[in-house]
Amino acid sequence: MNLLRFITLLLVGQLFVLDVHANESIINQELIKKIEKSYCLAENWFINNIKEDGSFNYLYDPLSRKYSKKNNMIRQLMASRLLAELSHERDELKNLHKRNLKAIFKFWYKIDDKGRGFIIFNGKSKLGANAMALRTILYSPFYAKYQKQTHQLLKTILSAVNNDYSLQPWFVEPPYSYNHDYLLTFYSGEAILSLAEYYSKTEDPQILKIAIKIQDYYIEKYVNQMDYNYYPAYVPWHTMSMFKLFELTGDKNYIDAIFKLNNKLLKLLDTNEFVGRFYNKEYPFYGKPHSSSDGVYTESIAYALKAALIMKNKNLIQFYKNSIELSYQNLSSLQYTETNLYSNDYLVGSFKIKKSSDIVRLDSNQHIMDAYRAILSIGTGVN
């Protein structure tokens, strides 16, 4: 590890820990206990939602008591990344994670004649899916055994970088027309985050330089030109990628951008009708209410709170804390618990996709679990 990076990480870590210990009740302790209970139920459902072939069940309808045949590889791989992280914390999950990894590379992984590895599903390969596959390996306790696939996926992601450091959304394009800019509101931040995490693992300076240049391009587009290009879906992934780059570089411009993005995002937070839901009727073009969105937006606010703690910005600390408390009210209302209608079903711990539906979907649980983990890391003083 080079000296500059060591000092930067040390300073960032010290700042965060100092703020945590100076504010022992950053997150209300009663709320922490509720989140811990909800998280434990969610994690139990998540772990038991893996099929014999190693992949996750994607969607379940409790009214018909049937699993959907539909699938989505980015959502599968977001769950795989979480499972990889959990297997670091719990040895008993390593075999389950190993089975999941085998499924990924058996069913959905291909290599082209240039040695580029990619996730393919229904004849398409998305930048976001390839980024999530890379992140899964980087979080895996079996990282050393997947070095070949790591480098193959990295080559694929780098091939999506244009000369101006914008990104291409597909490695293998579909035969139909698509909205290039819309897809990149999701995929661009996911790709940058995967590159930043790759640097954390390998300390390859060239990859960090590329990640920074791509992030610079999208800060200009998504932050500096927010009035023209804003779409809430890009906020969480770019919040996480910029927070990671801040940890790696100490550049406070990333923190400023995080505040701008999340302050704008919180205009969607419902404080009246469906308290804590990220949906505002004045902006219907930002998408319909969905618990997966609520989860990932809450995770974004948790990272914004971490940033506010680092900067000791008392107003933003309080603003983000209040927002998280409201969001939890909504998320908890969507979870099946022992007292729910389907308490004897497999549903206990899972989250409905919305209040008006009984359906549960993999990414809703994964996003909410990641949000809870981010909140708990603050509430317990763990960086």
N, C-alpha and C positions, 0 to 999 in steps of 0.2 A: 504494500500500500504506500502510495507516495505521501510525502509529508504534508503537502497542501491539503489533500483530501482528508488525511487523518485529523488535521487541525480543524477543518471545516465541520466534519462529523462530530468532533468533540465539542465544538462550540455550539452547534445546533442542539446536540443532545443535552448539554448543560443548560442551555436556555430553556428548553422544554421542561426538563426535570425541575429546574428552579421554579418555573411558573406553576407546575403541578403541585409542588410541595408548599408553595406560598398560598395556594388556593385549594385547601384540602377538600372542599365541597364544590369543586368545579361543576360536576354533575351531581344533582340532588341524590343523596344516598338511597332514598326510598325508590327513586326512579331506577337507579343502578340495580337494585334488588329485583325489580320488576323485569327489567331488560334481561338480567341473568336468567331468570326463570323462563321467560319467553324464548331466549336463545337456546337453552338446554332442550326444550321441546322441539324447536326447529332443527337443531343438530341431530337429534334422534331420528326425526322423520327423514332428514337428508341422507343419513347413513343407510337407512333401511330402504331407500328409494333406488338402490342400485340393482340392476338385473343380473341374472346368472351369467350373461355374456360380458359383463363388466361395464356396460353403458348405463346411463341413468334413464329411468322412466321420465318422459318429457311432460306429459299432461294427463290428468286424471279427472274424469267427470263422475262425481259421487252419485248423481241422480241415475245415471245409466250403469254405474259401477264398472266402467270400462276405461281402459287406457287408450289414448289416442295413438294412431299410427304415424302422426305427424312428428317431425323432428326439426331441430335447428342447431347447426353445428357450433355456432358461436355460444349459444346458451349451454349446450352440452359442455363445451370447453371452459366456460366460466365456472361451471360446477366442478370440473376436473381440477382447475387451478385451486379452488377452495379445498377440495379433498386433499390435494398435494400438501397444502399448508397445514391442514389438520393432522396429516400423517406425521408431520414433524413434531407435533405436540403430543400425539398419542400413538405409541408403538403398535398398539393393537389394530390400528387402521392401515398399517403399511401394506398388508396383503391385499386389502380391498383396493387401495390406491394402485398397487402393482397390477391388479386385474383390470382396473380402469385404463391404465396406460396401455396395456396390451390391446384392449379393445380399440383405443384410438388409432394405434398404428397398424392394426389388422384391418379395420373396416374403412378407414377414411384417409389414410396417408399414402401419398404417391411421391415419386422422385422423377424429375425430368432428365433429359440427356445432358443437361448442364450441371447436374448435381444439386438442383434446388428441390427442397422438400416442401410439400404443401398439403393442406387439408382439402379434400374434395368431396362434395356432396351434391347429388343431382346434377352432376356435370359442371359445377361451379366451384371456384376457389376464392374465398373472400379474404381480403387483407386482415379483417378483424379476427377471422378464424385462425389464420396462421399466427397472428400475434398472440392469441390466447393459447395456442398449442405451445408456443415458445415459453410463455409465462408458466404454463403447467410444468414443463421440464425444469425451469429455473427454480421453482418452489419445491421440486420433488427431492426426497431423500435419496432417490436413485439417479440423481443428476449425472453422476460420473458414468453411469452405464448408457446414457443417452447422448453422449457427446456428438456422435455422428449426426443424429437427428437435429440436435441443437444448431450445428453449423449449417445444415441444409435449410432449416427454417429461417435462420438469419439471412442467408443468401437470398431467399425468396422475398423477405420483407425489404431488404435493401434494394432489390430490383424494382420495387414499387416507388422508389424515390425519384422524382423528376429533377431536372437540372436546377430549378428554382427552389427545391426542397419542399414542394408540395408533394402529395401522394396520389397514387392510383388505387382505386378501391378494390380492384379485382386482380388476381393472378391468372385465373381462367375465367373469362367473361361469359355471361349468359347470352343466349341468342336473341334476347329481347332488349328493348330500350330500357334505360334506367336513369334515375336522377343521381348523377355523379356527386353533386354537392351534398345532397341529403345523406347518402351512404357515408361520406367522410365525416359528417358530424359525429358519427359513432366511431368509425374505424381509425381516424387520424390520431385521436388521443390514446386509443388502445395500442396502436403501433409504437408511438413515442414511449409509452410506459414500458412496453416490452423491451425496447432498446435501452432505456435507462436501467432497467432491472438486469439486462444482460451485462451492461457495464459494471454494475455493482458486483456481479458474480465473477467477471473475468478481468476487470480493470483494463479493458482494451480502449485506449484513448481515442482511437479513430471513431469508434461507435459512439462515445460520448459526444464528440464534435458533431457527428451527424444528427444525433438526437436533439442537440441544442439548436442546430440550424433548422431542423424541421419544426421544432417548437417555436422558434422565432417567426417562421412563416405564418404559423397559425395564431400566434399572439397578435400579429398584425391584422390578420383577417377576422379573428373571432373576438378579440378584445379591443384593439384600436379602432376597428371598423365594426364594432358591435351593432351600431344603429342600422347597418345595412345587412348584416349577415347573421344576426342572432337567431339561435335555435337552442332550446334548453338541453337537448340531448348531448350536446358537446361539452356542457359544463362539468359533469362529474369526471369524465375521462381526462379532460385537460387539467382539471383541478388536481387529480392524482398524479398525472405526469409532471406537472409543474412543481408539486410538492416534493416529488422524488428528485427532480433536478435541483431544487433549492437545497435539499439535503446533500446533494453531491457537489454543488458549486458554491453555496452560500449567497447566491445572487438574489437580493431582495425584490428585484423587479418581478420575479415569479410570484412572490407573496402579494404584491400589489394587484397583479392580474387575477389571482385567486379571489381576492376580496371583490373586485369589480364583477367577476362572473357570478359569484354566489349571491351577492346583493341583488343582482338582477334576477337570478333564479328564484329568490324568495318572494318575488312579486306574484309567483304562482301559488304560494302557500295559502290554503283556505283557512281563515280564522273565524268563519261564521257558520256556514251550512254543514260541511263535512270537515270538521276541524282537523287540521294536520295533513289533509290530502293536498298533493301538488297538482292542483287544477284550478284554473281561473276561467270563468265563462267568457271573460273579455278576450281571451286568447285561444279560441277553439282550434286554431290552425297549429297549435303546439302538440296536438294529440289528445286522445281520450284518457280519462283516468285509468290507471293501472297500478297494481301493487308493485310490479317490477320497477316502474318509474319512481314510485314513492320510495322504494328501498334505495335505489342508486342515488337519488337526489338527497336523501337523508345522509348517506355515506359522504356525499360531497360536502354537505354542511359540517359534518364531523371533521373533515380535513380542513375546512375553512376555520373551524374553531381551534384546531391545533395551530394553524398559522397565526390566528389572533393571539393565542397564548404566547407564542414565540415573540411576537411584536409587542406584547403587553398592552394591547389595545382594549381597554376596559369596555368601551361602548360596543365594539364588535363581539367581544367575549360574551357579553350579556345578550346581545341580539341573537347570536348563533345558539347559545344555550336555550333561550326561550323557544327558538324555532325547533330545536331537537325535541324539547318536551312536548310541543304541539304535534310534531310528526309521530312521536311514539303513540299518542292517543289514537291516531288513525291506524297505524300498523298493528297495534295490539287488538284492535277491533276486528281485524281481518283474519286473525289466527284461530284455527280450530284447536280447542283445548278439551280437557276431560268433560267440561260442562256443555260442549256444543252438541248440536243435533246428531252428528255422525260420530259420537265419541267412541263407539265400538268399532269404527271403521279404521282403515289404515291412515286416515287423515290427521290424526292428532299430531300437532306441531306444525302442520303446513299452513300456508296462507292463501286465502281466496285471491283471485286476480282482481276482484273489485267487489264492492258491497252488494251489488245486484246480481252476483254470480256465485255459484258454489264451486266452480272449477278451480283446481290448483295447477300451477305450472312451475316447472323446475327453477326457472330464473327468478321468479318472485321470491322463493325461499332463499336462493343463493344471494341475491342482492340485499335482502333484509338481514340475513346473517352477517354479511360483510359490513353492513351499516352498524349493526349491533356491536360487532367486534371493534370497529373504529371508535364507537362511543365508549365502550368498556375500557379500551386502552387509555382513554383520557380519564375516565372516572376512577380507575384504579392506579393511575400514575405510571402506567407502563408505556414507554415510547415505542 
